[in-house]
């Protein structure tokens, strides 16, 4: 067998190998490649056959089959191109039918050619060790050549159009095929004109090469070339810094973003080791072991701290052999800031920067430990914050709250827990702090806050204090008690709905009774002083002040002729008068703001010896606050003028209180009360008397 024929048979084997591999893929495009390569295999076999036989008629038939198979192969190649560029649904079916008709006409001429050589005339030429049929084209053969060239050009144009809608980095997948088919056009034209230096028809070899390109671009391009392009795209366009080291630990590639993170590092491919990189970067959290790990790293970029989460991965093949190592940086600075802000929003009040109620609830269990006792809970609140907001605007109101928070932090102990609760309450939990110490701190806060705004803007603060000194009392009870104390005080002074209720009842009472506003205020002020002298809690003092104002509220339901009678009441009238305690109890019980003092209103005319009314309670059966108000109210009545008597001297009033101790009044209350009067009120009264005497003497001297 001639060597040239043998070489062509080898080309046919290559085509057969591609054919089998394509069919093994089992895909639609794989089958289409297989069909193209089957046709290529056959045309190479036919051309090789005519080189191997001596019979002219057989050689002529082999060449005709060669040309016919070329037509079929080009139609199959066109069908493959449509599938390859995903245009198989775009191309009109009529084009394919026209190709079939054109190929059929060409086949008729070529099949008749061995008998009449009307399509092509063959000339036997010697080339190397074999005879080669060269040919002289007749008119039908020009038709064949035009068909071949047109088919190839159509495929080339389709590939060029596909490039127009494809990113430039992927053009290589198409222009290799374009180059191959254009080479096929050139070879066919040269064969047509029988160039002297071309004896063999190389089209079949070229078609086999194109088949190899088809297989490579279809099945190998994406996992190799595309993978490389994608890798470069990831490294170049991904904002995350990435650095790669090979299996020996030497730098092999990196992204441009790493240069912004490490501007002073010298990245040199092949000469920077992974050890040098880790050392120069000062990765504190990195462990020098061949295992996947994650750690955080902080660096300065543009003068600002940036924190990165770094993933270190050791890549290996299926047998566990090292392929390389990779560091992937992820900037978590903003994420950490967001998390921090979220955490702050969960734990801190956004207006004042203090802890919020949720934080307080988390801290509560620690105060069950007796090492913190006594634990004082001080609740501070701005009086009339809503009217302040209405008059000056919410921005000013917010500023007042911030200022209050500032003074609370300034006066509270350094390790105190301070939180803003609901309704504008600011809570300070003062560890190892007594009641008196907590009150002193609150008074300082109140003084500084009210002094800060002065007389231009009337800002007032109220507070409530309660203390935990044992395991029985819970922090919830302490907080409730402190808030209740603060709210009772606010009710007397605040411009709120609750205080409006109190003001309304006070106004009604003043219109119905001879009690003056001065008497009510004196009673309230003296009751608070006596409550402190008796070491009452802040909560009880708040209730006591409210009771001083509201204890006679039942008189609004007593007829005026009875209430305002100047003489002695008859027995019937006195029975009506005694009903004011019961009526006052009912009024107070109907109001959530006053229900806490309802029992004291009912009992403030009970006597220590059990002869009072309405229930003839005796001794400590009478609520303590009612016993205090009874003494304070009686004292004020004695030392001030009334329609039915003149005021008595303070000394006589003190004697009268002591005389009635054990019968009308609580002896202990009277003991503390009279001591307070002797130490504080009598010196003041004596100074006033002396001043009055001096004024009178000066007037007499002037008159004389």
PLY file of the C-alpha trace (Angstrom):
ply
format ascii 1.0
element vertex 704
property float x
property float y
property float z
element edge 703
property int vertex1
property int vertex2
end_header
0.00 0.00 0.00
1.39 3.43 -0.90
2.65 5.46 2.04
0.43 8.44 1.12
-2.67 6.23 1.20
-1.57 4.87 4.55
-1.25 8.43 5.90
-4.77 9.21 4.75
-6.03 6.06 6.47
-4.41 7.32 9.68
-6.31 10.57 9.25
-9.45 8.47 8.88
-8.67 6.72 12.17
-8.35 10.11 13.88
-11.78 11.03 12.52
-13.15 7.72 13.76
-11.72 8.35 17.24
-13.36 11.76 17.41
-16.57 10.17 16.12
-16.64 7.60 18.93
-15.74 10.08 21.67
-18.46 12.48 20.51
-21.13 9.76 20.50
-20.07 8.67 23.99
-21.03 12.09 25.38
-24.66 11.16 24.77
-25.69 14.78 24.15
-27.49 16.27 21.16
-24.48 18.30 20.09
-22.22 15.29 20.65
-24.33 13.26 18.25
-24.20 16.04 15.67
-20.40 16.15 15.91
-20.43 12.38 15.51
-22.45 12.65 12.29
-20.05 15.27 10.87
-17.06 13.08 11.78
-18.75 10.01 10.30
-19.06 11.86 7.00
-15.45 13.08 7.35
-14.29 9.54 8.06
-16.04 8.26 4.94
-14.71 10.97 2.62
-11.15 10.34 3.89
-11.68 6.59 3.32
-13.00 7.19 -0.21
-10.07 9.43 -1.08
-7.62 6.94 0.43
-9.26 4.14 -1.53
-8.69 5.84 -4.89
-5.03 6.16 -3.94
-4.82 2.43 -3.22
-6.42 0.81 -6.32
-5.34 0.63 -9.93
-8.77 0.39 -11.62
-9.73 3.74 -13.14
-13.45 3.03 -12.90
-13.14 2.23 -9.17
-11.01 5.29 -8.62
-13.58 7.39 -10.48
-16.44 5.99 -8.35
-14.39 6.60 -5.15
-13.85 10.24 -6.14
-17.55 10.73 -6.91
-18.44 9.28 -3.48
-15.79 11.55 -1.99
-17.41 14.65 -3.49
-20.93 13.48 -2.54
-19.87 12.78 1.07
-18.34 16.27 1.19
-21.78 17.74 0.36
-23.40 15.66 3.11
-20.66 16.52 5.59
-21.10 20.27 4.97
-24.86 20.06 5.52
-24.23 18.19 8.78
-21.57 20.77 9.70
-24.10 23.58 9.15
-26.56 21.73 11.41
-23.83 21.40 14.07
-23.00 25.14 13.86
-26.65 26.03 14.52
-26.60 23.86 17.64
-23.15 25.12 18.69
-24.18 28.81 18.64
-27.70 28.01 19.99
-29.41 29.35 16.86
-31.09 26.09 15.85
-34.50 27.64 16.55
-33.71 30.88 14.74
-32.69 29.45 11.36
-35.56 28.99 8.86
-36.27 25.36 7.97
-36.53 26.37 4.32
-32.77 27.01 4.21
-32.09 23.40 5.15
-34.55 22.15 2.51
-32.80 24.22 -0.14
-29.49 22.69 0.90
-30.92 19.20 0.57
-32.25 19.95 -2.95
-28.95 21.52 -4.04
-26.97 18.57 -2.67
-29.34 16.12 -4.38
-28.81 17.77 -7.81
-25.03 17.67 -7.26
-25.22 13.97 -6.32
-26.96 13.10 -9.59
-24.20 14.68 -11.68
-21.45 13.09 -9.56
-22.95 9.58 -9.68
-23.19 9.75 -13.49
-19.65 11.10 -13.83
-17.78 7.69 -13.84
-19.69 6.79 -17.02
-19.52 10.01 -19.00
-17.08 12.31 -17.12
-19.49 15.16 -17.79
-18.84 16.67 -14.33
-15.08 16.34 -14.07
-12.35 14.85 -16.27
-9.67 12.94 -14.40
-5.96 12.95 -15.19
-3.65 10.34 -13.71
-0.52 11.88 -12.21
2.35 10.28 -10.36
3.12 11.69 -6.92
5.84 10.06 -4.80
5.11 6.32 -4.82
1.50 6.45 -5.96
-0.86 7.51 -8.72
-3.12 10.46 -7.95
-6.23 11.48 -9.84
-6.19 15.14 -10.61
-9.09 16.62 -12.49
-10.22 19.14 -14.97
-13.53 20.67 -13.87
-16.43 20.81 -16.27
-19.49 23.02 -15.85
-21.38 20.80 -13.32
-18.28 20.67 -11.14
-18.30 24.45 -10.82
-21.79 24.01 -9.39
-20.37 21.52 -6.85
-17.54 23.86 -5.87
-19.89 26.82 -5.49
-22.16 24.69 -3.28
-19.19 23.71 -1.09
-17.90 27.29 -0.82
-21.37 28.69 -0.07
-21.98 26.08 2.62
-18.65 26.84 4.26
-19.18 30.61 4.02
-22.66 30.34 5.56
-21.14 28.52 8.54
-18.37 31.13 8.80
-20.88 34.01 8.71
-22.96 32.37 11.46
-19.87 32.10 13.66
-18.95 35.75 12.98
-22.47 36.88 13.89
-22.25 34.89 17.11
-19.06 36.74 18.02
-20.98 40.01 17.69
-23.23 39.07 20.60
-20.54 37.40 22.71
-18.03 39.02 25.13
-14.62 39.48 23.55
-12.89 37.13 26.00
-14.89 34.22 24.54
-14.23 34.96 20.84
-11.42 32.43 20.72
-14.02 29.69 20.97
-15.43 30.81 17.59
-12.61 32.37 15.59
-10.57 29.13 15.55
-13.47 27.45 13.76
-13.87 30.50 11.48
-10.20 30.27 10.53
-10.55 26.53 9.85
-13.56 26.88 7.54
-11.98 29.79 5.66
-8.92 27.61 5.10
-11.29 24.98 3.69
-12.62 27.58 1.22
-9.10 28.44 0.15
-8.14 24.79 -0.38
-11.27 24.11 -2.39
-10.57 27.11 -4.63
-6.99 25.98 -5.16
-8.18 22.49 -6.00
-10.63 24.01 -8.47
-7.88 25.80 -10.34
-5.44 22.85 -10.09
-2.46 24.72 -8.70
0.73 22.96 -9.83
2.17 22.73 -6.35
-0.98 20.99 -5.06
-1.36 17.45 -6.31
-3.20 15.86 -3.40
-6.64 17.05 -2.30
-6.00 18.26 1.24
-9.64 19.17 1.92
-10.31 15.89 3.70
-7.35 16.42 6.02
-8.50 19.96 6.72
-12.04 18.76 7.44
-10.60 16.32 9.97
-8.68 19.15 11.64
-11.90 21.19 11.74
-13.58 18.19 13.39
-10.91 18.19 16.06
-11.55 21.89 16.64
-15.29 21.19 16.85
-14.76 18.57 19.53
-12.29 20.72 21.49
-14.39 23.90 21.41
-17.50 21.98 22.37
-16.21 19.76 25.16
-12.79 21.05 26.18
-12.98 24.82 25.85
-15.32 25.47 28.78
-13.47 23.37 31.38
-10.03 24.65 30.29
-10.00 28.00 28.47
-13.21 29.27 30.04
-12.02 28.16 33.46
-8.83 30.13 32.97
-10.77 33.19 31.75
-13.17 32.90 34.66
-10.30 32.61 37.11
-8.72 35.76 35.72
-12.07 37.55 35.77
-12.59 36.57 39.40
-9.15 37.76 40.37
-9.36 41.00 38.37
-12.97 42.02 38.88
-13.85 40.53 42.27
-13.62 43.23 44.93
-12.43 40.73 47.51
-8.63 40.36 47.88
-7.45 36.87 46.93
-3.93 35.41 46.92
-2.88 31.94 45.65
0.14 29.80 46.48
1.18 26.62 44.67
1.70 23.17 46.18
5.23 24.14 47.29
3.99 27.31 49.02
5.18 29.88 46.46
3.09 32.79 45.21
1.40 31.90 41.94
-1.34 34.52 41.49
-3.25 37.28 43.26
-6.10 39.73 42.69
-5.55 43.43 42.17
-7.65 44.15 45.28
-4.90 42.72 47.51
-2.66 45.64 46.50
-5.09 48.09 48.17
-5.15 46.06 51.35
-1.36 45.59 51.49
0.15 48.52 49.58
3.59 48.05 51.13
3.95 44.36 50.33
6.02 43.26 47.30
4.07 40.56 45.52
6.40 38.71 43.19
5.10 35.54 41.55
7.40 32.61 42.23
9.61 34.40 44.74
7.29 35.13 47.71
6.74 32.17 50.01
3.61 31.67 52.08
5.74 31.98 55.24
7.02 35.40 54.14
3.48 36.51 53.32
2.06 35.47 56.71
5.00 37.00 58.59
4.84 40.35 56.78
1.06 40.53 57.23
1.21 39.85 60.99
-1.72 37.42 60.96
-2.15 36.96 64.71
-5.00 34.48 64.40
-3.31 32.29 61.76
-2.01 28.84 62.74
0.89 27.50 60.60
-0.73 24.13 59.89
-1.99 22.60 56.65
-5.67 22.72 57.53
-8.58 24.95 56.59
-9.11 27.81 59.01
-10.73 31.21 59.40
-9.47 34.18 61.39
-9.88 37.95 61.62
-7.26 40.54 60.76
-7.31 44.32 61.24
-5.31 46.82 59.20
-5.37 50.52 58.41
-6.51 51.69 54.97
-6.58 55.41 54.35
-6.07 56.08 58.05
-9.13 54.04 59.06
-9.24 50.62 60.68
-10.63 47.85 58.50
-11.38 44.36 59.75
-11.23 41.37 57.41
-12.48 37.86 57.83
-9.87 35.66 56.12
-10.59 32.16 54.87
-7.52 29.98 54.41
-8.10 26.86 52.33
-5.73 24.00 51.52
-6.63 22.58 48.10
-5.92 18.93 47.32
-6.67 16.40 44.61
-8.71 13.22 44.97
-5.66 11.42 46.41
-5.03 14.09 49.02
-1.99 15.56 47.30
-1.58 19.32 47.73
-2.63 21.49 44.80
-2.09 24.82 46.48
-3.29 27.19 49.17
-5.55 30.21 48.94
-6.31 33.21 51.17
-9.67 34.92 50.57
-10.23 38.27 52.34
-13.71 39.56 53.16
-14.10 43.10 54.54
-16.45 42.85 57.52
-15.91 46.39 58.81
-19.37 47.63 57.82
-20.96 44.35 58.87
-19.36 44.63 62.31
-20.52 48.23 62.55
-24.05 47.17 61.59
-23.94 44.36 64.14
-22.64 46.77 66.78
-25.42 49.24 66.00
-27.98 46.45 66.12
-26.57 45.27 69.42
-26.69 48.83 70.74
-30.29 49.16 69.61
-31.13 46.00 71.55
-29.28 47.06 74.72
-29.21 50.86 74.68
-31.71 53.70 74.43
-31.01 55.61 71.18
-31.88 59.04 72.64
-29.90 59.11 75.88
-27.31 56.39 75.24
-28.33 54.73 78.52
-29.23 51.07 78.83
-32.81 50.14 77.96
-35.37 48.06 79.85
-34.26 44.85 78.14
-30.75 45.40 79.50
-32.20 46.06 82.95
-34.13 42.79 82.91
-30.92 40.93 82.02
-29.12 42.53 84.97
-31.85 41.92 87.57
-30.66 38.46 88.75
-27.28 39.77 89.92
-28.89 41.98 92.57
-30.22 38.89 94.34
-26.67 38.49 95.64
-26.50 39.98 99.13
-23.02 41.38 98.54
-24.73 44.24 96.65
-27.22 45.04 99.43
-28.63 47.52 100.16
-29.56 48.12 96.51
-31.39 51.41 95.94
-33.59 51.91 92.89
-34.01 55.60 92.04
-36.50 56.54 89.30
-36.30 60.08 87.89
-38.79 61.73 85.55
-39.38 65.18 84.04
-42.60 66.89 85.15
-44.91 67.87 82.33
-42.72 66.59 79.50
-45.65 66.51 77.07
-46.54 70.20 77.60
-42.83 71.02 77.24
-42.77 69.23 73.87
-45.93 71.05 72.80
-44.61 74.45 73.79
-40.92 74.22 72.84
-40.86 71.33 70.37
-39.77 67.70 70.64
-36.14 68.61 69.89
-36.03 70.69 73.07
-37.83 67.92 74.97
-35.24 65.41 73.79
-32.48 67.77 74.92
-34.05 67.93 78.40
-34.08 64.13 78.59
-30.42 64.01 77.53
-29.54 66.60 80.16
-31.34 64.59 82.84
-29.45 61.47 81.74
-26.19 63.42 81.96
-26.83 64.57 85.55
-27.94 61.08 86.62
-24.68 59.64 85.27
-22.69 62.45 86.88
-24.11 62.02 90.40
-24.65 58.27 90.51
-21.84 56.06 91.69
-19.29 55.11 89.07
-20.38 51.47 88.82
-24.11 52.20 88.94
-26.46 50.68 86.39
-28.48 53.42 84.65
-31.28 52.74 82.17
-34.07 54.60 80.41
-37.36 52.82 80.88
-40.77 53.48 79.37
-42.64 56.79 79.78
-39.42 58.78 80.11
-38.39 57.15 83.42
-34.65 57.03 84.06
-33.64 54.34 86.54
-30.41 54.32 88.52
-29.64 51.12 90.42
-27.25 52.11 93.22
-25.45 49.17 94.84
-24.46 49.30 98.51
-26.46 52.50 98.90
-28.86 53.32 101.73
-32.16 55.08 101.34
-30.85 58.39 102.65
-27.80 58.24 100.39
-30.01 57.56 97.36
-32.34 60.45 98.27
-29.33 62.76 98.64
-28.11 61.75 95.17
-31.57 62.37 93.68
-31.81 65.76 95.36
-28.45 66.72 93.84
-29.67 65.61 90.41
-32.87 67.60 90.83
-31.01 70.69 92.02
-28.52 70.61 89.13
-31.17 69.97 86.47
-33.53 72.70 87.64
-30.60 75.07 88.16
-29.28 74.35 84.68
-32.45 75.74 83.06
-33.04 78.45 85.67
-36.13 80.63 85.63
-36.30 81.13 81.87
-37.63 77.63 81.28
-39.35 75.99 84.22
-38.07 72.43 84.25
-38.87 70.29 87.28
-37.96 66.72 88.08
-39.49 64.24 90.47
-37.99 61.05 91.75
-38.92 57.95 93.69
-36.59 55.79 95.76
-36.96 52.25 97.08
-34.34 49.95 98.63
-33.79 46.18 98.55
-32.24 44.95 101.79
-33.26 41.30 101.90
-33.93 38.25 99.75
-37.69 38.42 100.24
-38.16 41.70 98.40
-37.66 41.39 94.63
-36.20 44.01 92.35
-39.58 44.11 90.58
-41.23 45.16 93.83
-38.51 47.73 94.49
-38.89 49.23 91.01
-42.69 49.31 91.32
-42.43 51.03 94.70
-39.97 53.64 93.39
-42.11 54.37 90.34
-45.23 54.61 92.49
-43.51 57.13 94.77
-42.36 59.20 91.82
-45.81 59.10 90.20
-47.53 60.21 93.40
-45.24 63.24 93.57
-45.75 64.00 89.89
-49.50 63.81 90.40
-49.26 66.76 92.78
-47.11 68.89 90.47
-47.15 67.54 86.93
-49.25 68.94 84.11
-50.73 65.57 83.35
-54.19 64.07 83.24
-53.63 62.58 86.68
-52.60 65.92 88.18
-55.54 67.57 86.40
-57.83 65.17 88.26
-56.21 66.09 91.57
-56.44 69.82 90.77
-60.10 69.45 89.85
-60.89 67.66 93.11
-58.90 70.25 95.07
-60.84 73.05 93.39
-64.17 71.37 94.09
-63.16 70.81 97.71
-62.09 74.44 98.19
-65.41 75.63 96.81
-67.34 73.27 99.07
-65.39 73.72 102.33
-63.78 76.43 104.34
-60.42 74.69 103.87
-58.05 77.08 102.10
-55.35 76.26 99.60
-52.83 77.55 102.16
-54.08 75.01 104.72
-53.79 72.18 102.20
-50.26 73.18 101.20
-49.16 73.60 104.83
-50.56 70.21 105.71
-48.82 68.59 102.74
-45.46 70.20 103.54
-45.64 69.33 107.27
-46.79 65.75 106.54
-43.77 65.24 104.29
-41.43 66.58 106.97
-42.94 64.35 109.62
-42.80 61.36 107.26
-39.06 61.86 106.80
-38.61 62.25 110.56
-40.41 58.92 110.99
-38.03 57.32 108.41
-40.85 56.48 106.03
-39.97 55.26 102.58
-40.03 57.60 99.65
-43.13 55.81 98.39
-45.00 56.33 101.65
-43.98 59.98 101.79
-45.42 60.44 98.29
-48.68 58.81 99.41
-48.65 60.93 102.54
-48.39 64.15 100.55
-51.28 63.07 98.33
-53.31 62.07 101.39
-52.68 65.49 102.95
-54.40 67.06 99.96
-57.17 64.51 99.40
-58.08 63.24 102.90
-61.19 65.45 103.13
-62.31 64.91 99.54
-65.54 63.27 100.79
-66.73 66.66 102.02
-67.69 67.54 98.45
-70.73 65.26 99.01
-71.76 66.89 102.32
-74.55 69.54 102.21
-73.24 73.09 102.44
-75.48 74.05 105.32
-73.88 71.29 107.39
-70.38 71.81 106.11
-70.29 75.59 106.61
-72.27 75.81 109.86
-70.41 78.06 112.34
-71.99 76.78 115.47
-71.97 73.38 117.05
-73.44 70.61 114.91
-76.46 68.72 116.07
-76.25 64.99 116.55
-78.03 64.46 113.23
-75.74 66.93 111.45
-72.67 65.33 112.99
-73.77 61.92 111.68
-74.04 63.44 108.22
-70.59 65.02 108.62
-69.05 61.70 109.64
-70.14 60.24 106.29
-67.47 62.28 104.48
-64.83 59.62 105.25
-66.93 56.89 103.62
-67.81 59.11 100.68
-64.16 60.10 100.28
-63.19 56.42 100.34
-65.63 55.69 97.51
-64.40 58.63 95.42
-60.77 57.55 95.85
-61.48 53.91 95.10
-63.13 54.91 91.83
-59.90 56.55 90.65
-56.75 54.47 89.85
-54.64 57.49 90.79
-56.16 57.71 94.33
-57.03 54.09 95.12
-53.72 53.65 96.96
-54.79 56.10 99.69
-58.48 55.15 99.83
-58.14 53.18 103.12
-56.28 56.09 104.71
-59.00 58.54 103.65
-61.57 56.22 105.25
-59.57 56.02 108.50
-58.17 59.50 109.04
-60.79 60.25 111.76
-60.19 57.01 113.65
-58.69 57.49 117.16
-55.95 55.61 118.92
-58.29 54.56 121.74
-60.94 53.23 119.32
-63.49 56.00 119.77
-63.16 57.45 116.27
-65.21 56.82 113.18
-66.39 55.22 110.93
-65.15 51.76 112.00
-63.86 52.47 115.55
-60.44 51.07 114.70
-57.96 51.04 117.56
-54.21 51.52 117.82
-52.17 50.07 114.97
-55.34 48.84 113.26
-55.47 52.38 111.94
-53.21 52.82 108.84
-50.01 54.67 109.77
-50.48 57.39 107.15
-53.96 58.09 108.46
-52.55 58.44 112.01
-49.96 60.92 110.74
-52.47 63.03 108.80
-54.78 63.08 111.81
-52.04 64.65 113.93
-50.76 67.05 111.26
-54.25 68.25 110.28
-55.28 68.79 113.88
-52.11 70.76 114.58
-52.67 73.07 111.60
-56.26 73.69 112.66
-55.12 74.57 116.20
-52.45 77.10 115.21
-54.51 78.93 112.57
-57.72 80.93 112.78
-61.00 79.27 111.92
-64.56 80.58 111.79
-65.33 78.77 115.03
-62.09 79.53 117.00
-58.99 81.65 117.16
-55.47 80.31 116.62
-53.66 79.14 119.76
-49.92 79.62 120.38
-47.56 76.93 119.13
-46.53 76.04 122.66
-50.17 75.40 123.64
-50.73 73.32 120.48
-47.75 71.14 121.35
-49.13 70.63 124.88
-52.54 69.72 123.43
-51.00 67.17 121.08
-49.13 65.54 123.94
-52.25 65.59 126.10
-54.20 63.69 123.43
-51.39 61.18 122.75
-52.68 57.70 123.58
-56.31 58.71 123.22
-56.82 60.54 119.94
-53.30 60.27 118.48
-50.58 57.63 118.06
-48.14 58.28 120.96
-45.05 57.53 118.85
-46.20 59.82 116.05
-46.86 62.60 118.56
-43.48 62.10 120.21
-41.65 62.53 116.90
-43.98 65.30 115.72
-43.71 67.44 118.85
-39.94 67.02 118.91
-39.84 68.25 115.29
-42.05 71.22 116.21
-39.91 72.15 119.21
-36.65 71.89 117.30
-37.75 73.52 114.05
-41.02 75.41 114.39
-40.74 77.01 117.85
-37.36 78.69 117.18
-38.72 80.09 113.94
-41.92 81.32 115.64
-39.95 82.94 118.46
-37.73 84.74 115.94
-40.84 86.00 114.15
-42.32 87.19 117.50
-39.12 88.99 118.39
-39.06 90.67 114.98
-42.70 91.69 115.39
-42.01 93.11 118.86
-39.06 95.10 117.53
-41.22 96.48 114.71
-43.94 97.46 117.20
-41.44 99.13 119.50
-39.95 101.02 116.55
-43.43 102.21 115.54
-44.21 103.40 119.11
-40.87 105.16 119.24
-41.62 106.89 115.96
-45.03 107.95 117.24
-43.59 109.48 120.39
0 1
1 2
2 3
3 4
4 5
5 6
6 7
7 8
8 9
9 10
10 11
11 12
12 13
13 14
14 15
15 16
16 17
17 18
18 19
19 20
20 21
21 22
22 23
23 24
24 25
25 26
26 27
27 28
28 29
29 30
30 31
31 32
32 33
33 34
34 35
35 36
36 37
37 38
38 39
39 40
40 41
41 42
42 43
43 44
44 45
45 46
46 47
47 48
48 49
49 50
50 51
51 52
52 53
53 54
54 55
55 56
56 57
57 58
58 59
59 60
60 61
61 62
62 63
63 64
64 65
65 66
66 67
67 68
68 69
69 70
70 71
71 72
72 73
73 74
74 75
75 76
76 77
77 78
78 79
79 80
80 81
81 82
82 83
83 84
84 85
85 86
86 87
87 88
88 89
89 90
90 91
91 92
92 93
93 94
94 95
95 96
96 97
97 98
98 99
99 100
100 101
101 102
102 103
103 104
104 105
105 106
106 107
107 108
108 109
109 110
110 111
111 112
112 113
113 114
114 115
115 116
116 117
117 118
118 119
119 120
120 121
121 122
122 123
123 124
124 125
125 126
126 127
127 128
128 129
129 130
130 131
131 132
132 133
133 134
134 135
135 136
136 137
137 138
138 139
139 140
140 141
141 142
142 143
143 144
144 145
145 146
146 147
147 148
148 149
149 150
150 151
151 152
152 153
153 154
154 155
155 156
156 157
157 158
158 159
159 160
160 161
161 162
162 163
163 164
164 165
165 166
166 167
167 168
168 169
169 170
170 171
171 172
172 173
173 174
174 175
175 176
176 177
177 178
178 179
179 180
180 181
181 182
182 183
183 184
184 185
185 186
186 187
187 188
188 189
189 190
190 191
191 192
192 193
193 194
194 195
195 196
196 197
197 198
198 199
199 200
200 201
201 202
202 203
203 204
204 205
205 206
206 207
207 208
208 209
209 210
210 211
211 212
212 213
213 214
214 215
215 216
216 217
217 218
218 219
219 220
220 221
221 222
222 223
223 224
224 225
225 226
226 227
227 228
228 229
229 230
230 231
231 232
232 233
233 234
234 235
235 236
236 237
237 238
238 239
239 240
240 241
241 242
242 243
243 244
244 245
245 246
246 247
247 248
248 249
249 250
250 251
251 252
252 253
253 254
254 255
255 256
256 257
257 258
258 259
259 260
260 261
261 262
262 263
263 264
264 265
265 266
266 267
267 268
268 269
269 270
270 271
271 272
272 273
273 274
274 275
275 276
276 277
277 278
278 279
279 280
280 281
281 282
282 283
283 284
284 285
285 286
286 287
287 288
288 289
289 290
290 291
291 292
292 293
293 294
294 295
295 296
296 297
297 298
298 299
299 300
300 301
301 302
302 303
303 304
304 305
305 306
306 307
307 308
308 309
309 310
310 311
311 312
312 313
313 314
314 315
315 316
316 317
317 318
318 319
319 320
320 321
321 322
322 323
323 324
324 325
325 326
326 327
327 328
328 329
329 330
330 331
331 332
332 333
333 334
334 335
335 336
336 337
337 338
338 339
339 340
340 341
341 342
342 343
343 344
344 345
345 346
346 347
347 348
348 349
349 350
350 351
351 352
352 353
353 354
354 355
355 356
356 357
357 358
358 359
359 360
360 361
361 362
362 363
363 364
364 365
365 366
366 367
367 368
368 369
369 370
370 371
371 372
372 373
373 374
374 375
375 376
376 377
377 378
378 379
379 380
380 381
381 382
382 383
383 384
384 385
385 386
386 387
387 388
388 389
389 390
390 391
391 392
392 393
393 394
394 395
395 396
396 397
397 398
398 399
399 400
400 401
401 402
402 403
403 404
404 405
405 406
406 407
407 408
408 409
409 410
410 411
411 412
412 413
413 414
414 415
415 416
416 417
417 418
418 419
419 420
420 421
421 422
422 423
423 424
424 425
425 426
426 427
427 428
428 429
429 430
430 431
431 432
432 433
433 434
434 435
435 436
436 437
437 438
438 439
439 440
440 441
441 442
442 443
443 444
444 445
445 446
446 447
447 448
448 449
449 450
450 451
451 452
452 453
453 454
454 455
455 456
456 457
457 458
458 459
459 460
460 461
461 462
462 463
463 464
464 465
465 466
466 467
467 468
468 469
469 470
470 471
471 472
472 473
473 474
474 475
475 476
476 477
477 478
478 479
479 480
480 481
481 482
482 483
483 484
484 485
485 486
486 487
487 488
488 489
489 490
490 491
491 492
492 493
493 494
494 495
495 496
496 497
497 498
498 499
499 500
500 501
501 502
502 503
503 504
504 505
505 506
506 507
507 508
508 509
509 510
510 511
511 512
512 513
513 514
514 515
515 516
516 517
517 518
518 519
519 520
520 521
521 522
522 523
523 524
524 525
525 526
526 527
527 528
528 529
529 530
530 531
531 532
532 533
533 534
534 535
535 536
536 537
537 538
538 539
539 540
540 541
541 542
542 543
543 544
544 545
545 546
546 547
547 548
548 549
549 550
550 551
551 552
552 553
553 554
554 555
555 556
556 557
557 558
558 559
559 560
560 561
561 562
562 563
563 564
564 565
565 566
566 567
567 568
568 569
569 570
570 571
571 572
572 573
573 574
574 575
575 576
576 577
577 578
578 579
579 580
580 581
581 582
582 583
583 584
584 585
585 586
586 587
587 588
588 589
589 590
590 591
591 592
592 593
593 594
594 595
595 596
596 597
597 598
598 599
599 600
600 601
601 602
602 603
603 604
604 605
605 606
606 607
607 608
608 609
609 610
610 611
611 612
612 613
613 614
614 615
615 616
616 617
617 618
618 619
619 620
620 621
621 622
622 623
623 624
624 625
625 626
626 627
627 628
628 629
629 630
630 631
631 632
632 633
633 634
634 635
635 636
636 637
637 638
638 639
639 640
640 641
641 642
642 643
643 644
644 645
645 646
646 647
647 648
648 649
649 650
650 651
651 652
652 653
653 654
654 655
655 656
656 657
657 658
658 659
659 660
660 661
661 662
662 663
663 664
664 665
665 666
666 667
667 668
668 669
669 670
670 671
671 672
672 673
673 674
674 675
675 676
676 677
677 678
678 679
679 680
680 681
681 682
682 683
683 684
684 685
685 686
686 687
687 688
688 689
689 690
690 691
691 692
692 693
693 694
694 695
695 696
696 697
697 698
698 699
699 700
700 701
701 702
702 703
